[in-house]
Amino acid sequence: MSGTLFIVATPIGNLDDITFRAVSVLKSVELILAEDTRHSKKLLNHLDVSTPLRAFHDHNEREKTQFVIDELSTGKSIALISDAGTPLISDPGYILVCEAKKANCKVVPIPGPSALITALSGAGLASDNFTFFGFLPSKQAARIKVLQALVSRTETSIYYESPKRILATMTDMLLVLGGSREVCLAKELTKAFETINTGTIPSLIEYLTVDPNHQKGEFVILISGVAKTDTIAAEAKLDTLLPILCAEMGASKAAKLAAKITGIDKKHCYQRAIDL
C-alpha cells in the first residue's frame, strides 16, 4: 500500500498561525519536501520537528517528482511545504500532485494560511466573487495587456507583486483603470508591520512614494470589479456602436476600437462583431 502525500500549509508570517494538525503531520511523516530547506528549518526548529528535510522547488520539481512517487509507493508518507502559505498557490507542487494522483497515491491537503485569502478577508472589497491570477507579468507591455482585460470585469481580481515592481505596476494600473477604481495593497501580512491599505489608485501611489519603506515587502494587490450597472451601460453602448463601426471597417478593427471606447474585452467585442 502506498504512503500519503500531505500538502501542508505553513505560516505566512506569524509562526503561531500553524495548525495543530499541521504540526502533528510534520512530526509523523518520514520526509518533508521544502522550497528552501534553510528557511523551513527555522520553522521546524520552532515547532520542535526533527523530520528529515529535502529540497523541492521550481528548478528541480520535474527531476525530483519520480523520486517522491517511488518513495510513496514503498509506503512512506511525505509532507510538502512551501516557504510560506499553502503549497501550489504560486508555489511548487502542481506537477507532483498530478503525478501522485496518476500513480494512485493518496493526497491529503492540510489547510491553513494563504496570503490571498488573508488579504481578501481584510481588504473591504467584494469577497463573494473573485479571481486569483498569480503574479503580474514583469515586462510592462505584457502587464498593461493583462490590466486591460480587467477594465470590464465585475469580480474582485487578485494578484501578487514584488516590491521592486510595485510602483511601476500601480502607475500602469492608473493608466489603464483610471483614478476612481478602488484597490487594496496588502503586505507583511500577519507580521509586526502588517499593512492593508484600501483606496483609489492615486492615493495608493502617493502612499508608496511618500516613504520608500512603503515599497518594501511582498504585496497582494486586490482590484475591485466594475459595478454591474456600469457593465450593462457599456453593453448597451456596444450595441449601438458596433454596427456603425462594422459598416466602415473589418470586424477585427471594429472590435479593437469598440473595446477602447467601451472598456469591454476585445475578444468579446470581436465575437459580437462577427455575429452581426
Beta strands, then each sheet from edge to edge (+ up, - down):
strand 1: 4-8
strand 2: 31-34
strand 3: 53-55
strand 4: 78-81
strand 5: 106-110
strand 6: 130-135
strand 7: 156-161
strand 8: 182-187
strand 9: 195-200
strand 10: 219-223
sheet 1: 3+ 2+ 4+ 1+ 5+
sheet 2: 6+ 7+ 10- 8+ 9-
end
